[in-house]
């Protein structure tokens, strides 16, 4: 499946909308985009409702962005993970240190 990533900024946060597979092919673009958003200083909400697959390289990109956000005191959270993707986050324990919300409203309120 194709991969796409779009940014939407407002006065509360930057919303990163991801679509498709986050894997070895899309990882570089995904991670670079996340790190650029973190560098902007805005809270980051990553909307993953249209993610169809996320492998370990995608997980590593999210962990790297979260680490950078933590270093800068910038909130970062995930929203609307499909069950298959959420299971990977739960199995790896990433859901213990990166907030995951069910709705966009919850995620933006937490940012």
Secondary structure as UniProt FT lines:
FT   STRAND          3..9
FT   STRAND          14..22
FT   TURN            24..26
FT   HELIX           27..40
FT   STRAND          44..54
FT   HELIX           56..72
FT   STRAND          76..79
FT   HELIX           83..92
FT   HELIX           94..96
FT   STRAND          99..101
FT   HELIX           104..110
//
